[in-house]
Amino acid sequence: MALKAVHVTEVPCLDQVPESASVALCSNRFPKGVDMAKGGFKIPKFTVIGHRGHGMNILNSGDRRMKTYKENSISSFNMAVTKDDCPVIFHDNFILSQENGTIFEKRVTELSLCEFLEYGPQRETGKTGKSLYRKTKDGKIVSWDVEIDEPSCTLEEAFQKVNPRLGFNIELKFDDYMVYDQDYLLHVLQTILQVVFEHANERPVIFSTFQPDAALLVKKLQSTYPVFFLTNGGTELYYDVRRNSLEEALKLCLEGGLEGIVSEVKGIFRNPGVVGKIKESKLSLLTYGKLNNVPEAVYMQYLMGIEGVIVDFVREITEAVQDMINVTNKNEGEGEEMVLDEEMVIKAKPQFSQRELSFLLKLIPELIQ
């Protein structure tokens, strides 16, 4: 099933979604570990979420942690859609390989499941898969070499083999530079939801996506799992204005009944006043981005009332931030961990201790970069 591009004027309104579209997918079973009580969805306490499992692979990085476990593999998940309608887990839109000395790329959604699984390590002993490469942000092509490599996997396989205690943030991937018609979105999302409802069992699951129409549609198709809208928070600009600011993200969530926002962390630090508006709207707020690998940046978000962060180094960030929280609580004479609730919002002029101000000063060079 190839991707279909159409003109913006040809995209139908989501109000035209058939009322019967979600009948076969709806469920009254709620996953454990999330609170869907009256008054809005709430992430339990402060949550650290593994980015692509154990962390994304930056193959040209000097940091060994960026290429230890193959991202989006079963081992990576445990350590922290193709044309024949099988949802697979892969970050990039294109898969790169080499034949006869020439690098070529193919769109993942134009491959069959069998073709997709031919790239990289193979499950069968003695069988060699096709080479797998990746394009870095500066345009270089590098071999996808990691210390612990594994075959690619399907969404169903991830549900079956990943520790059932681990929750899933399922990002629904679409090309940033394509416009999708409603029929295509409906078909893709129903295919994914079918796998989730058949195999998630009691595992905590949330959906997130940068595609505004997909976010609204997956919310209309089911009422079991929370839906979050992903945004760059204004750090990048797109043709679709709904993607260009936290204010637009907030508006989309309120109009579509979504449960929360996942923002690029720099968008939050550049516009901290919007945190209060999001909290007042009873929406959950998570962040992602390289700055979340800096413990001081994560700690500041904890103080601001942000519910969770997506990071590459789950254990290191969790331990470092917990130490900071414990020190702060000890200095304040508290005997146990402080827990933020939905009523705590950032003030117009927040008061920071000397220790907290030092954290802010350490953040400045990171923000300038």
Contacts in CASP RR format, 6 or more apart in sequence:
PFRMAT RR
TARGET T0000
AUTHOR 0000-0000-0000
METHOD contacts of the structure
MODEL  1
MALKAVHVTEVPCLDQVPESASVALCSNRFPKGVDMAKGGFKIPKFTVIG
HRGHGMNILNSGDRRMKTYKENSISSFNMAVTKDDCPVIFHDNFILSQEN
GTIFEKRVTELSLCEFLEYGPQRETGKTGKSLYRKTKDGKIVSWDVEIDE
PSCTLEEAFQKVNPRLGFNIELKFDDYMVYDQDYLLHVLQTILQVVFEHA
NERPVIFSTFQPDAALLVKKLQSTYPVFFLTNGGTELYYDVRRNSLEEAL
KLCLEGGLEGIVSEVKGIFRNPGVVGKIKESKLSLLTYGKLNNVPEAVYM
QYLMGIEGVIVDFVREITEAVQDMINVTNKNEGEGEEMVLDEEMVIKAKP
QFSQRELSFLLKLIPELIQ
1 81 0 8 1.000
1 82 0 8 1.000
1 83 0 8 1.000
1 84 0 8 1.000
1 85 0 8 1.000
1 109 0 8 1.000
1 187 0 8 1.000
2 83 0 8 1.000
2 107 0 8 1.000
2 109 0 8 1.000
2 110 0 8 1.000
3 107 0 8 1.000
3 109 0 8 1.000
3 110 0 8 1.000
3 175 0 8 1.000
3 178 0 8 1.000
3 180 0 8 1.000
3 184 0 8 1.000
4 180 0 8 1.000
4 181 0 8 1.000
4 184 0 8 1.000
5 178 0 8 1.000
5 179 0 8 1.000
5 180 0 8 1.000
6 179 0 8 1.000
6 180 0 8 1.000
6 181 0 8 1.000
7 179 0 8 1.000
8 179 0 8 1.000
10 181 0 8 1.000
11 179 0 8 1.000
11 180 0 8 1.000
11 181 0 8 1.000
11 182 0 8 1.000
11 213 0 8 1.000
12 181 0 8 1.000
12 182 0 8 1.000
14 182 0 8 1.000
14 213 0 8 1.000
14 216 0 8 1.000
14 217 0 8 1.000
14 220 0 8 1.000
16 182 0 8 1.000
17 182 0 8 1.000
17 186 0 8 1.000
17 217 0 8 1.000
17 220 0 8 1.000
21 186 0 8 1.000
21 190 0 8 1.000
21 220 0 8 1.000
21 221 0 8 1.000
22 220 0 8 1.000
22 221 0 8 1.000
22 222 0 8 1.000
25 190 0 8 1.000
25 193 0 8 1.000
25 194 0 8 1.000
25 197 0 8 1.000
25 221 0 8 1.000
25 222 0 8 1.000
26 222 0 8 1.000
26 223 0 8 1.000
26 224 0 8 1.000
27 197 0 8 1.000
27 222 0 8 1.000
27 223 0 8 1.000
27 224 0 8 1.000
28 224 0 8 1.000
29 224 0 8 1.000
30 36 0 8 1.000
30 224 0 8 1.000
31 200 0 8 1.000
31 202 0 8 1.000
31 203 0 8 1.000
31 204 0 8 1.000
31 205 0 8 1.000
31 224 0 8 1.000
31 225 0 8 1.000
32 202 0 8 1.000
32 204 0 8 1.000
33 44 0 8 1.000
33 204 0 8 1.000
34 41 0 8 1.000
34 42 0 8 1.000
34 43 0 8 1.000
34 44 0 8 1.000
34 204 0 8 1.000
34 206 0 8 1.000
34 226 0 8 1.000
35 41 0 8 1.000
35 42 0 8 1.000
35 44 0 8 1.000
36 226 0 8 1.000
39 282 0 8 1.000
40 259 0 8 1.000
40 282 0 8 1.000
41 226 0 8 1.000
41 259 0 8 1.000
41 260 0 8 1.000
41 284 0 8 1.000
42 284 0 8 1.000
42 307 0 8 1.000
42 342 0 8 1.000
43 284 0 8 1.000
43 286 0 8 1.000
43 307 0 8 1.000
43 308 0 8 1.000
45 307 0 8 1.000
45 339 0 8 1.000
45 340 0 8 1.000
46 302 0 8 1.000
46 306 0 8 1.000
46 307 0 8 1.000
46 308 0 8 1.000
46 339 0 8 1.000
46 340 0 8 1.000
47 286 0 8 1.000
47 307 0 8 1.000
47 308 0 8 1.000
47 309 0 8 1.000
48 298 0 8 1.000
48 308 0 8 1.000
48 309 0 8 1.000
48 311 0 8 1.000
48 314 0 8 1.000
48 317 0 8 1.000
48 318 0 8 1.000
48 321 0 8 1.000
49 169 0 8 1.000
49 286 0 8 1.000
49 308 0 8 1.000
49 309 0 8 1.000
49 310 0 8 1.000
49 311 0 8 1.000
49 314 0 8 1.000
50 80 0 8 1.000
50 310 0 8 1.000
50 311 0 8 1.000
50 312 0 8 1.000
50 314 0 8 1.000
51 288 0 8 1.000
51 289 0 8 1.000
51 310 0 8 1.000
51 311 0 8 1.000
51 312 0 8 1.000
52 71 0 8 1.000
52 72 0 8 1.000
52 76 0 8 1.000
52 91 0 8 1.000
53 69 0 8 1.000
53 71 0 8 1.000
53 72 0 8 1.000
53 76 0 8 1.000
53 77 0 8 1.000
53 79 0 8 1.000
53 80 0 8 1.000
54 68 0 8 1.000
54 69 0 8 1.000
54 71 0 8 1.000
54 75 0 8 1.000
54 76 0 8 1.000
54 77 0 8 1.000
54 79 0 8 1.000
54 80 0 8 1.000
54 312 0 8 1.000
54 314 0 8 1.000
55 65 0 8 1.000
55 66 0 8 1.000
55 69 0 8 1.000
55 71 0 8 1.000
55 76 0 8 1.000
55 80 0 8 1.000
55 311 0 8 1.000
55 312 0 8 1.000
55 313 0 8 1.000
55 314 0 8 1.000
56 66 0 8 1.000
56 71 0 8 1.000
56 91 0 8 1.000
56 312 0 8 1.000
57 66 0 8 1.000
57 67 0 8 1.000
57 70 0 8 1.000
57 71 0 8 1.000
57 134 0 8 1.000
57 144 0 8 1.000
57 146 0 8 1.000
58 66 0 8 1.000
58 67 0 8 1.000
58 136 0 8 1.000
59 66 0 8 1.000
59 67 0 8 1.000
59 134 0 8 1.000
59 136 0 8 1.000
59 142 0 8 1.000
59 143 0 8 1.000
59 144 0 8 1.000
59 145 0 8 1.000
59 146 0 8 1.000
60 136 0 8 1.000
60 140 0 8 1.000
60 142 0 8 1.000
61 67 0 8 1.000
64 147 0 8 1.000
65 312 0 8 1.000
65 313 0 8 1.000
66 312 0 8 1.000
67 145 0 8 1.000
67 146 0 8 1.000
67 147 0 8 1.000
68 146 0 8 1.000
68 147 0 8 1.000
68 148 0 8 1.000
69 75 0 8 1.000
69 76 0 8 1.000
69 79 0 8 1.000
69 146 0 8 1.000
69 147 0 8 1.000
69 148 0 8 1.000
69 150 0 8 1.000
70 76 0 8 1.000
70 144 0 8 1.000
70 146 0 8 1.000
70 148 0 8 1.000
70 149 0 8 1.000
70 150 0 8 1.000
71 91 0 8 1.000
72 89 0 8 1.000
72 90 0 8 1.000
72 91 0 8 1.000
72 152 0 8 1.000
72 153 0 8 1.000
73 149 0 8 1.000
73 150 0 8 1.000
73 151 0 8 1.000
73 152 0 8 1.000
73 153 0 8 1.000
74 150 0 8 1.000
74 153 0 8 1.000
74 157 0 8 1.000
74 158 0 8 1.000
74 161 0 8 1.000
74 162 0 8 1.000
75 148 0 8 1.000
75 150 0 8 1.000
76 150 0 8 1.000
77 158 0 8 1.000
77 162 0 8 1.000
77 163 0 8 1.000
77 166 0 8 1.000
78 161 0 8 1.000
78 162 0 8 1.000
78 163 0 8 1.000
78 166 0 8 1.000
80 166 0 8 1.000
80 314 0 8 1.000
80 315 0 8 1.000
81 87 0 8 1.000
81 88 0 8 1.000
81 109 0 8 1.000
81 188 0 8 1.000
81 191 0 8 1.000
81 192 0 8 1.000
82 88 0 8 1.000
82 108 0 8 1.000
82 109 0 8 1.000
82 111 0 8 1.000
82 112 0 8 1.000
82 113 0 8 1.000
82 115 0 8 1.000
82 116 0 8 1.000
83 109 0 8 1.000
83 110 0 8 1.000
83 111 0 8 1.000
83 112 0 8 1.000
84 112 0 8 1.000
84 113 0 8 1.000
85 191 0 8 1.000
86 113 0 8 1.000
86 154 0 8 1.000
86 156 0 8 1.000
87 154 0 8 1.000
87 155 0 8 1.000
87 156 0 8 1.000
87 191 0 8 1.000
87 192 0 8 1.000
87 195 0 8 1.000
88 108 0 8 1.000
88 113 0 8 1.000
88 116 0 8 1.000
88 152 0 8 1.000
88 153 0 8 1.000
88 154 0 8 1.000
88 155 0 8 1.000
89 152 0 8 1.000
89 153 0 8 1.000
89 154 0 8 1.000
89 155 0 8 1.000
89 158 0 8 1.000
90 108 0 8 1.000
90 116 0 8 1.000
90 152 0 8 1.000
90 173 0 8 1.000
91 173 0 8 1.000
92 108 0 8 1.000
92 134 0 8 1.000
93 107 0 8 1.000
93 108 0 8 1.000
93 173 0 8 1.000
93 175 0 8 1.000
94 105 0 8 1.000
94 106 0 8 1.000
94 107 0 8 1.000
94 108 0 8 1.000
95 105 0 8 1.000
95 106 0 8 1.000
95 107 0 8 1.000
95 108 0 8 1.000
95 111 0 8 1.000
95 116 0 8 1.000
95 119 0 8 1.000
95 132 0 8 1.000
96 103 0 8 1.000
96 104 0 8 1.000
96 105 0 8 1.000
96 132 0 8 1.000
96 133 0 8 1.000
96 134 0 8 1.000
96 135 0 8 1.000
96 141 0 8 1.000
97 103 0 8 1.000
97 104 0 8 1.000
97 105 0 8 1.000
97 106 0 8 1.000
97 119 0 8 1.000
97 130 0 8 1.000
97 131 0 8 1.000
97 132 0 8 1.000
97 133 0 8 1.000
98 104 0 8 1.000
98 131 0 8 1.000
98 133 0 8 1.000
103 133 0 8 1.000
103 141 0 8 1.000
108 116 0 8 1.000
113 154 0 8 1.000
116 152 0 8 1.000
117 123 0 8 1.000
117 151 0 8 1.000
117 152 0 8 1.000
118 129 0 8 1.000
118 130 0 8 1.000
119 129 0 8 1.000
119 130 0 8 1.000
119 131 0 8 1.000
119 132 0 8 1.000
119 152 0 8 1.000
120 129 0 8 1.000
120 130 0 8 1.000
120 131 0 8 1.000
120 132 0 8 1.000
120 144 0 8 1.000
120 149 0 8 1.000
120 151 0 8 1.000
120 152 0 8 1.000
121 129 0 8 1.000
121 149 0 8 1.000
121 150 0 8 1.000
121 151 0 8 1.000
122 128 0 8 1.000
122 129 0 8 1.000
122 151 0 8 1.000
123 151 0 8 1.000
131 143 0 8 1.000
132 143 0 8 1.000
132 144 0 8 1.000
133 141 0 8 1.000
133 142 0 8 1.000
133 143 0 8 1.000
133 144 0 8 1.000
134 141 0 8 1.000
134 142 0 8 1.000
134 144 0 8 1.000
135 141 0 8 1.000
135 142 0 8 1.000
136 142 0 8 1.000
153 161 0 8 1.000
155 170 0 8 1.000
155 192 0 8 1.000
155 195 0 8 1.000
155 196 0 8 1.000
155 199 0 8 1.000
156 195 0 8 1.000
156 198 0 8 1.000
156 199 0 8 1.000
158 168 0 8 1.000
159 168 0 8 1.000
159 195 0 8 1.000
159 196 0 8 1.000
159 199 0 8 1.000
159 200 0 8 1.000
159 201 0 8 1.000
159 203 0 8 1.000
160 199 0 8 1.000
162 168 0 8 1.000
164 201 0 8 1.000
164 202 0 8 1.000
164 203 0 8 1.000
166 203 0 8 1.000
167 203 0 8 1.000
167 204 0 8 1.000
167 205 0 8 1.000
168 200 0 8 1.000
168 203 0 8 1.000
168 204 0 8 1.000
168 205 0 8 1.000
168 206 0 8 1.000
169 205 0 8 1.000
169 206 0 8 1.000
169 207 0 8 1.000
169 208 0 8 1.000
169 228 0 8 1.000
169 310 0 8 1.000
170 192 0 8 1.000
170 196 0 8 1.000
170 205 0 8 1.000
170 206 0 8 1.000
170 207 0 8 1.000
170 208 0 8 1.000
171 207 0 8 1.000
171 208 0 8 1.000
171 209 0 8 1.000
171 230 0 8 1.000
172 188 0 8 1.000
172 189 0 8 1.000
172 192 0 8 1.000
172 207 0 8 1.000
172 208 0 8 1.000
172 209 0 8 1.000
172 211 0 8 1.000
172 214 0 8 1.000
172 215 0 8 1.000
172 218 0 8 1.000
173 209 0 8 1.000
174 180 0 8 1.000
174 209 0 8 1.000
174 210 0 8 1.000
174 211 0 8 1.000
174 214 0 8 1.000
176 210 0 8 1.000
176 238 0 8 1.000
180 211 0 8 1.000
180 213 0 8 1.000
180 214 0 8 1.000
182 213 0 8 1.000
182 217 0 8 1.000
185 211 0 8 1.000
185 213 0 8 1.000
185 214 0 8 1.000
185 217 0 8 1.000
186 217 0 8 1.000
186 221 0 8 1.000
189 214 0 8 1.000
189 217 0 8 1.000
189 218 0 8 1.000
189 221 0 8 1.000
190 221 0 8 1.000
193 218 0 8 1.000
193 221 0 8 1.000
193 222 0 8 1.000
196 205 0 8 1.000
196 225 0 8 1.000
197 222 0 8 1.000
197 224 0 8 1.000
205 225 0 8 1.000
206 225 0 8 1.000
206 226 0 8 1.000
206 227 0 8 1.000
206 228 0 8 1.000
206 259 0 8 1.000
207 215 0 8 1.000
207 218 0 8 1.000
207 225 0 8 1.000
207 226 0 8 1.000
207 227 0 8 1.000
207 228 0 8 1.000
208 215 0 8 1.000
208 227 0 8 1.000
208 228 0 8 1.000
208 229 0 8 1.000
208 230 0 8 1.000
208 262 0 8 1.000
209 215 0 8 1.000
209 218 0 8 1.000
209 229 0 8 1.000
209 230 0 8 1.000
210 229 0 8 1.000
210 230 0 8 1.000
210 231 0 8 1.000
210 232 0 8 1.000
210 243 0 8 1.000
212 229 0 8 1.000
212 240 0 8 1.000
212 242 0 8 1.000
212 243 0 8 1.000
212 252 0 8 1.000
215 227 0 8 1.000
215 228 0 8 1.000
215 229 0 8 1.000
215 252 0 8 1.000
215 258 0 8 1.000
216 252 0 8 1.000
216 256 0 8 1.000
216 258 0 8 1.000
218 227 0 8 1.000
219 227 0 8 1.000
219 256 0 8 1.000
219 257 0 8 1.000
219 258 0 8 1.000
226 258 0 8 1.000
226 259 0 8 1.000
226 260 0 8 1.000
226 284 0 8 1.000
227 258 0 8 1.000
227 259 0 8 1.000
227 260 0 8 1.000
228 258 0 8 1.000
228 259 0 8 1.000
228 260 0 8 1.000
228 261 0 8 1.000
228 262 0 8 1.000
228 284 0 8 1.000
228 286 0 8 1.000
229 249 0 8 1.000
229 252 0 8 1.000
229 253 0 8 1.000
229 258 0 8 1.000
229 260 0 8 1.000
229 261 0 8 1.000
229 262 0 8 1.000
230 261 0 8 1.000
230 262 0 8 1.000
230 263 0 8 1.000
230 288 0 8 1.000
231 243 0 8 1.000
231 245 0 8 1.000
231 246 0 8 1.000
231 248 0 8 1.000
231 249 0 8 1.000
231 261 0 8 1.000
231 262 0 8 1.000
231 263 0 8 1.000
231 264 0 8 1.000
232 243 0 8 1.000
232 244 0 8 1.000
232 263 0 8 1.000
232 264 0 8 1.000
232 267 0 8 1.000
233 244 0 8 1.000
233 245 0 8 1.000
233 246 0 8 1.000
233 249 0 8 1.000
233 263 0 8 1.000
233 264 0 8 1.000
233 267 0 8 1.000
233 268 0 8 1.000
233 271 0 8 1.000
234 244 0 8 1.000
234 245 0 8 1.000
234 246 0 8 1.000
234 264 0 8 1.000
234 267 0 8 1.000
235 264 0 8 1.000
235 266 0 8 1.000
235 267 0 8 1.000
235 270 0 8 1.000
237 244 0 8 1.000
238 244 0 8 1.000
241 248 0 8 1.000
242 248 0 8 1.000
242 249 0 8 1.000
242 251 0 8 1.000
242 252 0 8 1.000
243 249 0 8 1.000
246 261 0 8 1.000
246 263 0 8 1.000
246 267 0 8 1.000
246 268 0 8 1.000
246 271 0 8 1.000
246 274 0 8 1.000
246 278 0 8 1.000
247 274 0 8 1.000
247 277 0 8 1.000
249 261 0 8 1.000
249 263 0 8 1.000
250 261 0 8 1.000
250 274 0 8 1.000
250 277 0 8 1.000
250 278 0 8 1.000
250 281 0 8 1.000
250 283 0 8 1.000
252 258 0 8 1.000
253 259 0 8 1.000
253 260 0 8 1.000
253 261 0 8 1.000
253 281 0 8 1.000
253 283 0 8 1.000
254 281 0 8 1.000
254 283 0 8 1.000
258 283 0 8 1.000
259 283 0 8 1.000
259 284 0 8 1.000
260 278 0 8 1.000
260 283 0 8 1.000
260 284 0 8 1.000
260 285 0 8 1.000
260 286 0 8 1.000
261 278 0 8 1.000
261 283 0 8 1.000
261 284 0 8 1.000
261 285 0 8 1.000
261 286 0 8 1.000
262 285 0 8 1.000
262 286 0 8 1.000
262 287 0 8 1.000
262 288 0 8 1.000
262 310 0 8 1.000
263 285 0 8 1.000
263 286 0 8 1.000
263 287 0 8 1.000
263 288 0 8 1.000
264 287 0 8 1.000
264 288 0 8 1.000
264 289 0 8 1.000
265 287 0 8 1.000
265 288 0 8 1.000
265 289 0 8 1.000
265 291 0 8 1.000
265 292 0 8 1.000
265 297 0 8 1.000
265 301 0 8 1.000
265 309 0 8 1.000
266 289 0 8 1.000
266 291 0 8 1.000
266 367 0 8 1.000
268 274 0 8 1.000
268 275 0 8 1.000
268 285 0 8 1.000
268 287 0 8 1.000
268 301 0 8 1.000
268 304 0 8 1.000
268 306 0 8 1.000
269 291 0 8 1.000
269 297 0 8 1.000
269 300 0 8 1.000
269 363 0 8 1.000
269 367 0 8 1.000
270 367 0 8 1.000
272 304 0 8 1.000
272 346 0 8 1.000
273 346 0 8 1.000
273 348 0 8 1.000
275 285 0 8 1.000
275 304 0 8 1.000
275 305 0 8 1.000
275 306 0 8 1.000
275 345 0 8 1.000
275 346 0 8 1.000
276 345 0 8 1.000
276 346 0 8 1.000
278 285 0 8 1.000
279 285 0 8 1.000
279 305 0 8 1.000
279 342 0 8 1.000
279 344 0 8 1.000
279 345 0 8 1.000
279 346 0 8 1.000
280 345 0 8 1.000
282 342 0 8 1.000
284 307 0 8 1.000
285 305 0 8 1.000
285 306 0 8 1.000
285 307 0 8 1.000
285 308 0 8 1.000
286 306 0 8 1.000
286 307 0 8 1.000
286 308 0 8 1.000
286 309 0 8 1.000
286 310 0 8 1.000
287 301 0 8 1.000
287 306 0 8 1.000
287 308 0 8 1.000
287 309 0 8 1.000
287 310 0 8 1.000
288 309 0 8 1.000
288 310 0 8 1.000
289 310 0 8 1.000
291 297 0 8 1.000
291 363 0 8 1.000
291 366 0 8 1.000
291 367 0 8 1.000
292 298 0 8 1.000
292 309 0 8 1.000
292 310 0 8 1.000
292 311 0 8 1.000
292 312 0 8 1.000
292 317 0 8 1.000
293 311 0 8 1.000
293 312 0 8 1.000
293 313 0 8 1.000
293 317 0 8 1.000
294 362 0 8 1.000
294 363 0 8 1.000
294 366 0 8 1.000
295 316 0 8 1.000
295 317 0 8 1.000
295 320 0 8 1.000
295 321 0 8 1.000
295 324 0 8 1.000
296 324 0 8 1.000
296 359 0 8 1.000
296 362 0 8 1.000
296 363 0 8 1.000
297 363 0 8 1.000
297 366 0 8 1.000
298 309 0 8 1.000
298 311 0 8 1.000
298 317 0 8 1.000
298 320 0 8 1.000
298 321 0 8 1.000
299 321 0 8 1.000
299 324 0 8 1.000
299 325 0 8 1.000
299 359 0 8 1.000
300 356 0 8 1.000
300 359 0 8 1.000
300 360 0 8 1.000
300 363 0 8 1.000
301 308 0 8 1.000
301 309 0 8 1.000
302 321 0 8 1.000
302 325 0 8 1.000
302 340 0 8 1.000
303 350 0 8 1.000
303 352 0 8 1.000
303 356 0 8 1.000
304 346 0 8 1.000
304 350 0 8 1.000
305 340 0 8 1.000
305 344 0 8 1.000
305 345 0 8 1.000
305 346 0 8 1.000
307 340 0 8 1.000
309 317 0 8 1.000
311 317 0 8 1.000
325 337 0 8 1.000
325 338 0 8 1.000
326 337 0 8 1.000
327 355 0 8 1.000
328 338 0 8 1.000
328 353 0 8 1.000
328 355 0 8 1.000
329 335 0 8 1.000
329 336 0 8 1.000
329 337 0 8 1.000
329 338 0 8 1.000
331 353 0 8 1.000
331 355 0 8 1.000
352 360 0 8 1.000
END
